Structure formats: C-alpha cells, structure tokens
Amino acid sequence: MKLSELMAGYTPDEEYAGITNTDDFVLAIDIADTPSTKKGEYIVVETGVTAVDAQLNPETEDKTYLRAGKSTNKTATQRTFNVTGDRFEGDEFQDYACSHAIKFGKGQKIVKPYVYFSLLTGKGESGQAAIIVNSDGSGDAGAAAEVDIDIMCNNSAPVEYTYAADSE
C-alpha cells in the first residue's frame, strides 16, 4: 500500500495529546528503482508485520577530568527499525526486501529513503536507511514463515518530518 492510500483515511492533529499505540506509527520506504520525489509514493511497511521495534542507539564517550570526575559525552545516535512478522508473498515491501538483489546486495544498492511518523500528530522523521534481511522464511513445521528485517539509518541523522497531505 502506498503512503498516500493509507493516509486517505487519517487527518493528523499536531496538537493531539494522549496515549499512543504502536499501530499509531507509520514506517514507509521508497522502494522505486528511481527515487520518488513524493513521499506519498513510498510503500508502507505493514502487511504481515507483527512488530516494528523502533530504536535509537546512542553512542557515548566517557572521560575522567581532574577534580571534576567522570563525564559522559553523547557523540552520535543511529536510528534502527527491526521489522518482524509473517512472510506475506505479494506484499510490495516484503517482496522487495526479500528479493535476491536486496538480501545479497551491499553498499548504496540497499539504501533507500524512508519516513517514520505518528498517524495522530503527523510528526516524525525522514532519512536514508539500509535494508538488511536477517531471515526470510524461518519457523517451525506447519507454522507461518517468519521474516526479520533491520532497517538501519546510515551516514547522517534523520531530519524532522511532518506529514502534510497537500505536499505528498
């Protein structure tokens, strides 16, 4: 499903205040051969997905200074998403991620633009991330095949993003 199709049923409110559920967040990736200029064309990561673990992985450096003691300095933060669920043949994102070119690709060939934001507020981030497939069909006999895919930002930190229907 394209992001524009998903968002046809939602109107984010930047002033929303309240509990947020995992289902209230959207992760969408540009899987087109040539990068899209419209984020509404990005493909939503959702079909067959049972969990998206959105993590911020900070890096720090500790130093001890004379008479001041130990000090921790944050030097960087990498955004990662771990997507797990059941393998769903025919889903655009899963078929793309589980393709031979992505599973065994390396370098810039597996790096794609993404957006991640709240359906409730429209606020989130946009960046570039590598698609890394850890498992493309594991599981027990008779059970649904499982997928495990990491989407890891590389190079620079994501930028702030706010969904707006008229700009998608």
N, C-alpha and C positions, 0 to 999 in steps of 0.2 A: 504494500500500500504506500502511496506517495504521501508525504507530509501534508500537502495541500488537501488531500482527500480526508485524512484524519482530522485536520483542523476545521473542516467544514462544519463539524458538529460542536465546536468549542469556541467560546469567547473568553480569553484570559482577562483577568482583572488584576492590574498591578497592585491594587490596594487590598487584595484578599488577605485575610488573617485567619488562621485556624490550622487544624491538624492536616497534614499532607500524607497521603498513602504512596506506596511505591508505584502503583498504577497511574499516579498523577504526573509522572515524569516521562518525557519522550526522548528517545535516542534515535536519531535519523542520520543516515550516511549516504553520501553521494557515490553511487556505485557505477555511474555512467563512464563510458570509455573516455569521453572528453568532459572535463569538469563543467558542471552546470553553474550558470550564473544565478539561478533561482533556487533558494533553499526549499521551496515548495516541491521541487522535483526529487528531493532526497527520499530515500526509501526508509520507512520506519522499521525499526528492529522490534518485532513483537510476536509474530506468528510462531507458535510452539515454544516460545520463551517462558520459562518458569521463574527466572530470576535475572536481574541485572544488578551486579554489585558495583556501584559507582564509588571508586575510592580516590582519595587524594593521598599521594605518597610523598611526604615531605622529606627533604634531605637536610641534615644539620651538620654543623661543625662545632665541636666543643674545644674550648681553650681555657687555660687557667692563667689568670693575671696576678701579678704581685699585689698583695694586700687586698685585692678585690675578689679573689676566688674564682670559681668555675663560672663560665659564661657559655651559653648556647646561642649560636647564630644560625638562623634558617637560611640556607643557600639556594634552595630550589624546591619546586613541587611538581610532581608528574601526575597527571590525571590518567587513571586506568578504569576501564569497564570490563568486568568479567560477565559474559553472557552465557547462561546455561539453560538447557531445556531439552525438548524432544526434537529430533531431526524431522523437519517438515519439508518433504520434497515438493517443489512447486512454489515455495516462498522465495520471493526475489532476493532478499538479503541472505538467507541461508544457502540458497543455490549459488549465489555469488561467492560468499565466504568459503563454502566447501568445494569450490571449483579447483581444479588442479593448479591453475595459474596463481591462485591466492594461497592455497595450502603449501605449495612448494616455492612460491615467489619470495623474493627478498628485495631489500632496498626500497626505492621510491615506488616500485610497482605495486606494493601492497599498502601504500599510504593514501588515505582518502580523507576529504573534508567531512566533518560531522557537525551536528548541533545537538545539544542536550539542554532541555529546559522543562519548566513546570507548566503543565496544562492550566493550572489555576492562576498563575501570575504572568506567564509568558516569559519569565526571566530565566536566564541560564547562560550558556557559553557556546562558542563556536571555535573550532580548531581543526587541526590535521592529526590523524591517528593511523597507526599501523594496525592492520587486521591480522591477528595471529591465531591460527586454529590449533587448539591443543588436542581436540578429539572430535571426530566427525561421524561417530556411529557406535559408541561403546554402550555396553549394557549387558544385562543378563538375558539368557534364552527366553523367548516369549515376551520380553518387555520392550517397550518403545526404545528405539535407538536414541542415545543422548548426544548432544553437542556441547562443546565447551570452547568458547571463543573469547580471546582477550583483544580488546581494542585499546591501544596504548598511544597516548599523545607523544609526539616526538618533536625535537628541535625547540620550538618556543611554546610558551604557556598559551592556553586558550584565551580568547578575548570575550568580553562581556557581550551577551546577545539577548535581545528581547524580541519575541515573536510579534510580528505585525502582519495581519492578513493582506493588507494592501501592498506590502513590499515583497511578498513571497511569490 
